[in-house]
Amino acid sequence: MFKNKTAIITGAGQGIGYGIALALVKEGCNVVVSDINQATCDKAAQDFSGMGVRALGIKCDVSNKAEVDNLVAKTIENFGQLDILVNNAGIYPFKPFGQMIEADWDRVMDVNLKSIFLCSQASINAMKAGSKIINISSIAAFVGFEGLTHYCASKGGVSSFTRALALELAPKKININAVAPGAVDTPGATGSSSEEVKKQTVAAIPLGRMGLAEDIANAVVFLASEKADYIVGQTIIVDGGWTLR
Ligand SMILES: NC(=O)c1ccc[n+]([C@@H]2O[C@H](COP(=O)([O-])OP(=O)(O)OC[C@H]3O[C@@H](n4cnc5c(N)ncnc54)[C@H](O)[C@@H]3O)[C@@H](O)[C@H]2O)c1
């Protein structure tokens, strides 16, 4: 589906980002796998290199403009083009609102929201008509979660940003959309959860199971494809029904 195309996926060292990169690779896409740690990027790139595509790992802290600019410049240097940007990197550190300090708030906003401004702006000049940007939002954009006021605000921002930038990119025929996952089984989300907490999470999901990285990746692959050419500025919820109640 994506032969001769190149994608950047941020936060691709594990979890949903890794799953998205894998799904794009399976569709023949060349990938730049980016994460905050070089060894993690290299490991992911190595995993994908044997799968009939070109894969390159580039370290990038998405909250740092110089590193983001370098990520895009190196992608163009190595692949000559950028067709798909997946803004996936994100953090969700729980902190009751009363204990939250300014630095907690700023870090979540920088990694989850400012990153999307930085990565999108660095990428669009390199993108041709038909290119796609996909942001990973969250159901936290639509419902509240205790201990995650900063996170919920950042993800609400991601979906609002997506709508606004979509208007500016539509004349260039570049589509920007978002995917809002529900509870997805990843090292970040469930790595340290007890079986009891996992059971409670599953109980809130009408489909009766947590999401897999692949469930989110399937939506991303669709939005990155020509089949989504007429979808503009939307946030697609992929949550097994969680938000229906
Ligand atoms: N897992 C869920 O239940 C869930 C639900 C809704 C939304 N999401 C969103 O999906 C995305 C991925 O979540 P996940 O569960 O796979 O998380 P994860 O913690 O398992 O993986 C996130 C990856 O992002 C990287 N990362 C963190 N900070 C970074 C930075 N500053 N620059 C670059 N990379 C950085 C980490 O090193 C890690 O490899 C996030 O945006 C998250 O908010 C996750």
The ligand as an SDF file (V2000), in Angstrom:
LIG
                    3D

 44 48  0  0  0  0  0  0  0  0999 V2000
   -1.6400    2.9900   26.1020 N   0  0  0  0  0  0  0  0  0  0  0  0
   -2.7920    3.6030   26.2490 C   0  0  0  0  0  0  0  0  0  0  0  0
   -3.7000    3.1280   26.9370 O   0  0  0  0  0  0  0  0  0  0  0  0
   -3.0490    4.9150   25.5380 C   0  0  0  0  0  0  0  0  0  0  0  0
   -4.3660    5.4230   25.5170 C   0  0  0  0  0  0  0  0  0  0  0  0
   -4.6320    6.6150   24.8590 C   0  0  0  0  0  0  0  0  0  0  0  0
   -3.6020    7.2920   24.2310 C   0  0  0  0  0  0  0  0  0  0  0  0
   -2.3390    6.7960   24.2700 N   0  0  0  0  0  0  0  0  0  0  0  0
   -1.2890    7.5710   23.6060 C   0  0  0  0  0  0  0  0  0  0  0  0
   -0.5560    6.7450   22.7210 O   0  0  0  0  0  0  0  0  0  0  0  0
    0.7900    7.2060   22.6360 C   0  0  0  0  0  0  0  0  0  0  0  0
    1.7430    6.0490   22.9320 C   0  0  0  0  0  0  0  0  0  0  0  0
    1.4500    5.5330   24.2200 O   0  0  0  0  0  0  0  0  0  0  0  0
    2.0070    4.1230   24.7260 P   0  0  0  0  0  0  0  0  0  0  0  0
    0.9950    3.5690   25.6530 O   0  0  0  0  0  0  0  0  0  0  0  0
    2.4830    3.3090   23.5770 O   0  0  0  0  0  0  0  0  0  0  0  0
    3.2440    4.6310   25.6190 O   0  0  0  0  0  0  0  0  0  0  0  0
    4.6290    3.9330   26.0110 P   0  0  0  0  0  0  0  0  0  0  0  0
    5.0890    4.6570   27.2360 O   0  0  0  0  0  0  0  0  0  0  0  0
    4.5210    2.4550   26.0660 O   0  0  0  0  0  0  0  0  0  0  0  0
    5.5670    4.3480   24.7760 O   0  0  0  0  0  0  0  0  0  0  0  0
    5.8080    5.6970   24.4960 C   0  0  0  0  0  0  0  0  0  0  0  0
    7.1240    5.8630   23.7640 C   0  0  0  0  0  0  0  0  0  0  0  0
    7.3210    7.2810   23.6030 O   0  0  0  0  0  0  0  0  0  0  0  0
    8.6610    7.5720   23.9640 C   0  0  0  0  0  0  0  0  0  0  0  0
    8.7920    8.9590   24.4470 N   0  0  0  0  0  0  0  0  0  0  0  0
    8.4500    9.4620   25.6730 C   0  0  0  0  0  0  0  0  0  0  0  0
    8.7800   10.7510   25.7450 N   0  0  0  0  0  0  0  0  0  0  0  0
    9.3320   11.0740   24.5490 C   0  0  0  0  0  0  0  0  0  0  0  0
    9.8910   12.2590   24.0270 C   0  0  0  0  0  0  0  0  0  0  0  0
    9.9560   13.3830   24.7450 N   0  0  0  0  0  0  0  0  0  0  0  0
   10.3670   12.2370   22.7610 N   0  0  0  0  0  0  0  0  0  0  0  0
   10.3230   11.1100   22.0300 C   0  0  0  0  0  0  0  0  0  0  0  0
    9.8230    9.9460   22.4680 N   0  0  0  0  0  0  0  0  0  0  0  0
    9.3430    9.9380   23.7260 C   0  0  0  0  0  0  0  0  0  0  0  0
    9.0330    6.5710   25.0430 C   0  0  0  0  0  0  0  0  0  0  0  0
   10.4460    6.4360   25.1400 O   0  0  0  0  0  0  0  0  0  0  0  0
    8.3280    5.3130   24.5520 C   0  0  0  0  0  0  0  0  0  0  0  0
    9.1450    4.5520   23.6860 O   0  0  0  0  0  0  0  0  0  0  0  0
    0.8940    8.3840   23.5990 C   0  0  0  0  0  0  0  0  0  0  0  0
    0.7090    9.5980   22.9200 O   0  0  0  0  0  0  0  0  0  0  0  0
   -0.2700    8.1420   24.5590 C   0  0  0  0  0  0  0  0  0  0  0  0
   -0.7210    9.3250   25.1730 O   0  0  0  0  0  0  0  0  0  0  0  0
   -2.0400    5.6370   24.9200 C   0  0  0  0  0  0  0  0  0  0  0  0
  1  2  1  0
  2  3  2  0
  2  4  1  0
  4  5  1  0
  4 44  2  0
  5  6  2  0
  6  7  1  0
  7  8  2  0
  8  9  1  0
  8 44  1  0
  9 10  1  0
  9 42  1  0
 10 11  1  0
 11 12  1  0
 11 40  1  0
 12 13  1  0
 13 14  1  0
 14 15  2  0
 14 16  1  0
 14 17  1  0
 17 18  1  0
 18 19  2  0
 18 20  1  0
 18 21  1  0
 21 22  1  0
 22 23  1  0
 23 24  1  0
 23 38  1  0
 24 25  1  0
 25 26  1  0
 25 36  1  0
 26 27  1  0
 26 35  1  0
 27 28  2  0
 28 29  1  0
 29 30  1  0
 29 35  2  0
 30 31  1  0
 30 32  2  0
 32 33  1  0
 33 34  2  0
 34 35  1  0
 36 37  1  0
 36 38  1  0
 38 39  1  0
 40 41  1  0
 40 42  1  0
 42 43  1  0
M  CHG  2   8   1  16  -1
M  END
$$$$
